[in-house]
């Protein structure tokens, strides 16, 4: 694993005005780190899950006016895309870093996956209490497991099952202030530990 050191400049990319200006800074400062993480953690998932995983670094290619508010690298066992599948993510908002497993609205089998998680909800509620839940990958907001409890977790999963546009993400948020203090080695360890804790949830989502 190549150690990745995050800087305040990386997070401040998302405060730059203008689509072209922000994209240039994103391409220069952040995307190379996502590509490095993509190579290394694709190998991690391929080893842990026994099938080839591919990295997908966000390109934001469809944007013509509004600059991106976040960016990421996603991991899935499909070379041509990831949005229709459960997938892993490492990414940044201006406010924080995220390390998550996600099911987003493009996934055609969300209801079935939600039922699987509802039947194994303890896999989620037994995670460390600082882990967070989100129902919207386009929002930086999230709720800690400590605050959500089992009732809130079940409610979010029921929404994933019943609402067409619903989503489900679980993992770790690290504030920008804390992320820039992590050494490259400490960040790698954090990502490995987080993804290891999330692997059982991914296996349930994919009925492994």
Secondary structure, DSSP 8 states (H G I E B T S, - for coil): -------HHHHHGGG--SHHHHHHHIIIIIHHHHHHHHHHHHHHHHHHHSS--EEEE---TT-SSS--SEEEEEEES-TT-STTS-EEEEEEESSEEEEEEEE-TT-TTHHHHHHHHHHTTHHHHTS-TT-EEES-TTSS--EEHHHHHHHHHHHHHHHHHH-TT--EEEEEEEEHHHHTTS-HHHHHHHHHHHHHHHHHHHHHHTT-
